[in-house]
């Protein structure tokens, strides 16, 4: 998978995390930070805020992250997807790619 494809898949799932509260538990349950090499800090901060009971959004995340602006996080929400099956398939691709990275190191 190309770097551009990887980043797009990450943006889809992080955009979904931001835009759709109903899929947050699903995404956090089937992914981990290793699946998001490009958006690792965003994913970790979203996870931390979620566990802390914060109803996070682009503003709460960007306030804690130096390299990710609120406008960028707002922009990637356009990539969000709806539907458990689609989310699971995107997450599986990211997981498989992360597993391949670990094996080849």
MMTF fields as JSON, N, C-alpha, C and O atoms, coordinates in Angstrom:
{
  "mmtfVersion": "1.0.0",
  "mmtfProducer": "UNKNOWN",
  "numBonds": 419,
  "numAtoms": 420,
  "numGroups": 105,
  "numChains": 1,
  "numModels": 1,
  "chainsPerModel": [1],
  "groupsPerChain": [105],
  "chainIdList": ["A"],
  "bondAtomList": [4, 2, 8, 6, 12, 10, 16, 14, 20, 18, 24, 22, 28, 26, 32, 30, 36, 34, 40, 38, 44, 42, 48, 46, 52, 50, 56, 54, 60, 58, 64, 62, 68, 66, 72, 70, 76, 74, 80, 78, 84, 82, 88, 86, 92, 90, 96, 94, 100, 98, 104, 102, 108, 106, 112, 110, 116, 114, 120, 118, 124, 122, 128, 126, 132, 130, 136, 134, 140, 138, 144, 142, 148, 146, 152, 150, 156, 154, 160, 158, 164, 162, 168, 166, 172, 170, 176, 174, 180, 178, 184, 182, 188, 186, 192, 190, 196, 194, 200, 198, 204, 202, 208, 206, 212, 210, 216, 214, 220, 218, 224, 222, 228, 226, 232, 230, 236, 234, 240, 238, 244, 242, 248, 246, 252, 250, 256, 254, 260, 258, 264, 262, 268, 266, 272, 270, 276, 274, 280, 278, 284, 282, 288, 286, 292, 290, 296, 294, 300, 298, 304, 302, 308, 306, 312, 310, 316, 314, 320, 318, 324, 322, 328, 326, 332, 330, 336, 334, 340, 338, 344, 342, 348, 346, 352, 350, 356, 354, 360, 358, 364, 362, 368, 366, 372, 370, 376, 374, 380, 378, 384, 382, 388, 386, 392, 390, 396, 394, 400, 398, 404, 402, 408, 406, 412, 410, 416, 414],
  "bondOrderList": [1, 1, 1, 1, 1, 1, 1, 1, 1, 1, 1, 1, 1, 1, 1, 1, 1, 1, 1, 1, 1, 1, 1, 1, 1, 1, 1, 1, 1, 1, 1, 1, 1, 1, 1, 1, 1, 1, 1, 1, 1, 1, 1, 1, 1, 1, 1, 1, 1, 1, 1, 1, 1, 1, 1, 1, 1, 1, 1, 1, 1, 1, 1, 1, 1, 1, 1, 1, 1, 1, 1, 1, 1, 1, 1, 1, 1, 1, 1, 1, 1, 1, 1, 1, 1, 1, 1, 1, 1, 1, 1, 1, 1, 1, 1, 1, 1, 1, 1, 1, 1, 1, 1, 1],
  "groupList": [{"groupName": "UNK", "atomNameList": ["N", "CA", "C", "O"], "elementList": ["N", "C", "C", "O"], "formalChargeList": [0, 0, 0, 0], "bondAtomList": [1, 0, 2, 1, 3, 2], "bondOrderList": [1, 1, 2], "singleLetterCode": "X", "chemCompType": "L-PEPTIDE LINKING"}],
  "groupTypeList": [0, 0, 0, 0, 0, 0, 0, 0, 0, 0, 0, 0, 0, 0, 0, 0, 0, 0, 0, 0, 0, 0, 0, 0, 0, 0, 0, 0, 0, 0, 0, 0, 0, 0, 0, 0, 0, 0, 0, 0, 0, 0, 0, 0, 0, 0, 0, 0, 0, 0, 0, 0, 0, 0, 0, 0, 0, 0, 0, 0, 0, 0, 0, 0, 0, 0, 0, 0, 0, 0, 0, 0, 0, 0, 0, 0, 0, 0, 0, 0, 0, 0, 0, 0, 0, 0, 0, 0, 0, 0, 0, 0, 0, 0, 0, 0, 0, 0, 0, 0, 0, 0, 0, 0, 0],
  "groupIdList": [1, 2, 3, 4, 5, 6, 7, 8, 9, 10, 11, 12, 13, 14, 15, 16, 17, 18, 19, 20, 21, 22, 23, 24, 25, 26, 27, 28, 29, 30, 31, 32, 33, 34, 35, 36, 37, 38, 39, 40, 41, 42, 43, 44, 45, 46, 47, 48, 49, 50, 51, 52, 53, 54, 55, 56, 57, 58, 59, 60, 61, 62, 63, 64, 65, 66, 67, 68, 69, 70, 71, 72, 73, 74, 75, 76, 77, 78, 79, 80, 81, 82, 83, 84, 85, 86, 87, 88, 89, 90, 91, 92, 93, 94, 95, 96, 97, 98, 99, 100, 101, 102, 103, 104, 105],
  "secStructList": [7, 7, 2, 2, 2, 2, 2, 2, 2, 2, 2, 2, 2, 2, 2, 2, 2, 2, 2, 7, 4, 4, 4, 2, 2, 2, 2, 2, 2, 2, 7, 7, 4, 4, 4, 7, 1, 1, 1, 2, 2, 2, 2, 2, 2, 2, 2, 2, 2, 2, 2, 6, 6, 7, 7, 7, 7, 2, 2, 2, 2, 2, 6, 6, 7, 1, 1, 1, 7, 2, 2, 2, 2, 2, 2, 4, 4, 4, 4, 7, 7, 7, 7, 2, 2, 2, 2, 2, 2, 2, 2, 2, 2, 2, 2, 2, 2, 2, 2, 2, 2, 2, 2, 2, 7],
  "xCoordList": [0.849, 0.0, 0.894, 1.892, 0.537, 1.334, 1.156, 0.189, 2.107, 2.04, 0.781, 0.142, 0.437, -0.757, -2.035, -2.939, -2.103, -3.255, -3.352, -4.442, -2.207, -2.165, -2.724, -3.578, -2.233, -2.678, -4.179, -4.889, -4.656, -6.093, -6.929, -7.926, -6.536, -7.288, -7.289, -8.304, -6.146, -6.072, -7.007, -7.712, -7.004, -7.874, -9.346, -10.166, -9.683, -11.07, -11.498, -12.548, -10.693, -11.101, -11.017, -11.892, -9.998, -9.922, -11.033, -11.631, -11.303, -12.416, -13.743, -14.612, -13.896, -15.103, -15.167, -16.232, -14.021, -13.983, -14.467, -15.226, -14.022, -14.375, -15.827, -16.5, -16.302, -17.613, -18.77, -19.914, -18.494, -19.594, -19.355, -18.618, -19.973, -19.824, -20.286, -19.782, -21.231, -21.792, -20.793, -20.978, -19.743, -18.78, -17.477, -16.567, -17.382, -16.134, -15.74, -14.598, -16.659, -16.317, -15.876, -14.904, -16.58, -16.212, -14.787, -13.978, -14.479, -13.149, -12.069, -11.044, -12.282, -11.28, -11.122, -10.033, -12.189, -12.109, -11.384, -10.832, -11.374, -10.776, -9.468, -8.872, -9.02, -7.758, -6.88, -7.327, -5.619, -4.713, -3.79, -3.812, -2.991, -2.173, -1.191, -0.807, -0.771, 0.172, -0.447, 0.272, -1.759, -2.444, -2.428, -2.828, -1.969, -2.021, -0.636, -0.418, 0.294, 1.64, 1.676, 2.52, 0.792, 0.762, -0.018, 0.324, -1.05, -1.913, -1.836, -2.773, -0.719, -0.48, -0.812, -1.569, -0.275, -0.571, -2.058, -2.594, -2.712, -4.133, -4.933, -5.805, -4.637, -5.345, -5.139, -6.096, -3.897, -3.623, -4.341, -4.897, -4.336, -5.016, -6.525, -7.174, -7.085, -8.52, -8.857, -9.864, -8.018, -8.226, -8.165, -9.02, -7.162, -7.004, -8.206, -8.717, -8.652, -9.797, -11.077, -11.916, -11.214, -12.388, -12.442, -13.485, -11.325, -11.256, -11.509, -12.098, -11.057, -11.265, -12.664, -12.961, -13.522, -14.899, -15.126, -16.208, -14.106, -14.236, -14.947, -14.579, -15.945, -16.582, -15.728, -16.03, -14.653, -13.639, -14.164, -15.122, -13.48, -13.74, -12.426, -11.385, -12.49, -11.267, -10.614, -9.389, -11.395, -10.834, -10.149, -9.057, -10.786, -10.173, -8.902, -7.955, -8.877, -7.67, -6.556, -5.423, -6.865, -5.811, -5.233, -4.074, -6.024, -5.523, -4.387, -3.545, -4.373, -3.354, -2.244, -1.265, -2.387, -1.444, -0.849, -1.584, 0.445, 1.105, 1.03, 0.888, 1.122, 1.271, -0.017, 0.025, -1.148, -2.415, -3.419, -3.924, -3.697, -4.582, -6.045, -6.42, -6.825, -8.261, -8.864, -9.759, -8.375, -8.92, -8.591, -9.429, -7.376, -7.031, -7.954, -8.49, -8.134, -8.987, -10.44, -11.161, -10.868, -12.209, -12.306, -13.299, -11.283, -11.265, -11.332, -12.015, -10.637, -10.63, -11.959, -12.191, -12.818, -14.126, -14.967, -15.905, -14.639, -15.363, -15.137, -15.938, -14.036, -13.721, -14.475, -14.374, -15.22, -15.864, -16.76, -17.331, -16.856, -17.72, -18.731, -18.492, -19.844, -20.869, -21.057, -20.994, -21.283, -21.54, -20.458, -19.271, -20.89, -19.968, -19.099, -17.899, -19.68, -18.916, -17.806, -16.686, -18.106, -17.083, -15.966, -14.786, -16.34, -15.338, -14.444, -13.223, -15.045, -14.258, -13.32, -12.189, -13.762, -12.889, -11.721, -10.598, -11.957, -10.858, -9.891, -8.675, -10.426, -9.573, -8.737, -7.575, -9.324, -8.58, -7.409, -6.326, -7.619, -6.529, -5.399, -4.226, -5.757, -4.721, -4.013, -2.797, -4.755, -4.144, -3.192, -2.07, -3.63, -2.776, -1.5, -0.42, -1.627, -0.453, 0.483, 1.7, -0.06, 0.772, 1.472, 2.643, 0.764, 1.376, 2.53, 3.574, 2.338, 3.411, 4.623, 5.762, 4.383, 5.489, 6.281, 7.512, 5.573, 6.263, 7.078, 8.184, 6.547, 7.234, 8.49, 9.507, 8.435, 9.562, 10.655, 11.706, 10.441, 11.475, 12.507, 13.439],
  "yCoordList": [-1.168, 0.0, 1.23, 1.286, 2.192, 3.41, 4.243, 4.077, 5.133, 6.032, 6.901, 7.17, 7.328, 8.158, 7.375, 7.91, 6.109, 5.262, 5.025, 5.058, 4.784, 4.572, 5.792, 5.672, 6.952, 8.193, 8.403, 8.815, 8.115, 8.277, 7.374, 7.823, 6.115, 5.195, 5.675, 5.59, 6.178, 6.716, 7.921, 8.05, 8.791, 9.972, 9.584, 10.246, 8.519, 8.052, 7.646, 8.075, 6.823, 6.353, 7.448, 7.527, 8.283, 9.383, 10.399, 10.947, 10.643, 11.517, 10.973, 11.734, 9.66, 9.023, 9.159, 9.417, 8.983, 9.182, 10.577, 10.749, 11.562, 12.941, 13.262, 13.974, 12.748, 13.144, 12.318, 12.774, 11.12, 10.225, 9.563, 8.582, 10.1, 9.564, 8.11, 7.35, 7.729, 6.381, 5.277, 4.119, 5.629, 4.605, 4.637, 3.852, 5.52, 5.655, 4.383, 3.939, 3.785, 2.565, 1.455, 0.749, 1.304, 0.286, 0.507, -0.421, 1.713, 1.991, 1.781, 1.161, 2.282, 2.091, 0.627, 0.209, -0.158, -1.579, -2.426, -3.472, -1.993, -2.845, -2.287, -2.885, -1.147, -0.569, -0.236, -0.23, 0.039, 0.578, 1.569, 1.71, 2.245, 3.338, 2.881, 3.684, 1.617, 1.145, 1.123, 1.072, 1.159, 1.158, 2.532, 2.672, 3.552, 4.938, 5.594, 6.503, 5.155, 5.741, 7.23, 7.96, 7.683, 9.094, 9.955, 11.115, 9.39, 10.131, 9.572, 9.704, 8.957, 8.339, 9.289, 8.902, 10.521, 11.421, 11.778, 11.909, 11.933, 12.271, 11.112, 11.316, 9.901, 8.723, 8.57, 8.33, 8.708, 8.549, 9.602, 9.288, 10.833, 11.901, 11.664, 11.857, 11.256, 10.955, 9.82, 9.873, 8.806, 7.672, 8.137, 7.778, 8.927, 9.418, 10.265, 10.107, 11.152, 11.982, 11.145, 11.397, 10.158, 9.281, 8.517, 8.465, 7.935, 7.187, 8.121, 7.717, 9.369, 10.351, 10.935, 11.78, 10.501, 10.97, 12.287, 12.868, 12.766, 14.008, 13.708, 12.767, 14.49, 14.366, 15.157, 16.301, 14.513, 15.202, 15.624, 15.071, 16.632, 17.105, 17.695, 17.595, 18.305, 18.838, 19.897, 20.018, 20.657, 21.702, 21.128, 21.564, 20.16, 19.587, 18.824, 18.812, 18.184, 17.449, 18.407, 18.264, 19.375, 20.276, 21.111, 21.52, 21.368, 22.122, 21.371, 21.984, 20.06, 19.235, 18.792, 18.183, 19.09, 18.623, 19.805, 20.627, 19.889, 21.004, 20.931, 21.962, 19.749, 19.606, 19.308, 19.021, 19.372, 19.056, 20.154, 20.227, 20.997, 22.136, 21.692, 20.639, 22.514, 22.279, 22.243, 21.444, 23.1, 23.129, 21.843, 21.346, 21.291, 20.014, 18.91, 18.122, 18.861, 17.821, 17.99, 17.002, 19.208, 19.455, 18.991, 18.382, 19.281, 18.893, 17.376, 16.908, 16.605, 15.151, 14.5, 13.34, 15.218, 14.652, 14.404, 13.608, 15.073, 14.842, 13.411, 12.887, 12.781, 11.414, 10.357, 9.168, 10.768, 9.79, 8.828, 9.162, 7.64, 6.627, 6.187, 6.312, 5.678, 5.169, 3.695, 3.259, 2.961, 1.537, 0.69, 0.839, -0.182, -1.044, -1.895, -2.037, -2.453, -3.308, -2.531, -3.027, -1.327, -0.516, -0.159, -0.238, 0.231, 0.583, -0.614, -0.48, -1.765, -2.976, -3.308, -3.733, -3.125, -3.451, -2.472, -2.888, -1.194, -0.217, -0.519, -0.465, -0.837, -1.152, -2.405, -2.476, -3.383, -4.611, -4.32, -4.881, -3.457, -3.088, -2.416, -2.735, -1.484, -0.818, -1.802, -1.717, -2.733, -3.74, -4.63, -4.881, -5.107, -5.969, -5.243, -5.832, -3.983, -3.191, -3.014, -3.12, -2.75, -2.616, -3.927, -3.929, -5.041, -6.357, -6.612, -7.131, -6.246, -6.424, -5.562, -6.005, -4.339, -3.468, -4.101, -4.068, -4.675, -5.305, -6.513, -6.731, -7.282, -8.497, -8.162, -8.841, -7.128, -6.791, -5.994, -5.754, -5.587, -4.831, -5.712, -5.228],
  "zCoordList": [0.0, 0.0, 0.0, 0.719, -0.795, -0.873, 0.397, 1.141, 0.618, 1.77, 1.695, 2.713, 0.498, 0.303, 0.647, 1.289, 0.216, 0.543, 2.042, 2.614, 2.678, 4.122, 4.848, 5.727, 4.469, 5.123, 4.915, 5.833, 3.696, 3.432, 4.338, 4.903, 4.481, 5.338, 6.784, 7.475, 7.233, 8.589, 8.736, 9.737, 7.738, 7.789, 7.786, 8.423, 7.075, 7.059, 8.466, 8.943, 9.133, 10.451, 11.513, 12.375, 11.472, 12.436, 12.142, 13.067, 10.886, 10.529, 11.034, 11.459, 10.987, 11.511, 13.025, 13.586, 13.691, 15.146, 15.521, 16.475, 14.763, 15.058, 14.715, 15.461, 13.609, 13.093, 13.633, 13.617, 14.106, 14.461, 15.817, 15.917, 16.84, 18.197, 18.291, 19.117, 17.456, 17.548, 17.162, 17.538, 16.419, 16.006, 16.814, 16.546, 17.783, 18.535, 19.257, 19.138, 20.004, 20.741, 19.785, 20.055, 18.686, 17.698, 17.202, 17.205, 16.781, 16.229, 17.282, 16.998, 18.484, 19.533, 19.915, 20.308, 19.806, 20.159, 19.125, 19.465, 17.866, 16.825, 16.268, 15.373, 16.791, 16.328, 17.525, 18.672, 17.221, 18.23, 17.548, 16.325, 18.327, 17.804, 16.733, 15.883, 16.745, 15.734, 14.339, 13.341, 14.267, 12.973, 12.319, 11.163, 13.048, 12.587, 12.631, 13.432, 11.793, 11.867, 11.51, 12.028, 10.651, 10.258, 11.245, 11.474, 11.818, 12.74, 14.162, 14.949, 14.465, 15.774, 16.931, 17.821, 16.953, 18.078, 18.18, 19.281, 17.044, 17.043, 17.624, 18.468, 17.172, 17.661, 19.166, 19.903, 19.623, 21.057, 21.888, 22.941, 21.431, 22.177, 22.179, 23.207, 21.06, 21.008, 21.969, 22.676, 21.992, 22.895, 24.352, 25.162, 24.671, 26.04, 26.462, 27.57, 25.592, 25.928, 26.044, 26.908, 25.173, 25.205, 26.53, 27.183, 26.916, 28.173, 29.365, 30.367, 29.24, 30.301, 30.338, 31.183, 29.441, 29.432, 28.714, 28.804, 27.997, 27.245, 25.926, 25.223, 25.595, 24.283, 23.299, 22.96, 22.85, 22.057, 20.689, 20.149, 20.165, 18.81, 18.285, 18.935, 17.11, 16.505, 17.385, 17.389, 18.122, 18.975, 20.218, 20.585, 20.858, 22.066, 21.729, 22.515, 20.56, 20.155, 19.756, 20.215, 18.911, 18.428, 19.562, 19.498, 20.6, 21.745, 22.451, 23.108, 22.312, 22.965, 22.006, 22.437, 20.72, 19.705, 18.948, 18.401, 18.917, 18.246, 16.727, 16.07, 16.165, 14.713, 13.958, 12.761, 14.625, 13.978, 14.315, 15.435, 13.339, 13.564, 13.607, 13.09, 14.225, 14.287, 12.877, 12.602, 11.997, 10.625, 9.868, 9.116, 10.054, 9.421, 9.943, 9.164, 11.255, 11.842, 11.413, 11.271, 11.208, 10.694, 9.236, 8.837, 8.461, 7.04, 6.842, 5.93, 7.678, 7.446, 7.806, 7.464, 8.479, 8.81, 7.558, 7.59, 6.468, 5.218, 4.716, 3.943, 5.163, 4.759, 5.558, 5.255, 6.559, 7.444, 6.674, 5.636, 7.217, 6.631, 7.674, 8.875, 7.217, 8.113, 7.818, 6.668, 8.845, 8.686, 9.313, 9.023, 10.163, 10.892, 9.964, 10.203, 8.923, 8.006, 7.302, 7.179, 6.842, 6.184, 7.151, 6.807, 8.351, 9.354, 9.654, 9.733, 9.819, 10.1, 8.949, 9.183, 7.719, 6.583, 6.494, 6.207, 6.731, 6.739, 7.87, 7.685, 9.041, 10.187, 9.918, 10.318, 9.248, 8.934, 8.001, 8.169, 7.032, 6.122, 6.901, 6.703, 7.788, 8.593, 9.512, 9.685, 10.103, 10.98, 10.193, 10.632, 9.039, 8.214, 7.794, 7.785, 7.451, 7.065, 8.251, 8.096, 9.42, 10.626, 10.945, 11.325, 10.794, 11.034, 10.063, 10.457, 8.796, 7.804, 8.153, 8.01, 8.61, 9.022, 10.161, 10.162, 11.127, 12.266, 11.829, 12.323, 10.922, 10.463, 9.677, 9.819, 8.853, 7.986, 8.688, 8.094, 9.91, 10.64, 11.231, 11.873]
}
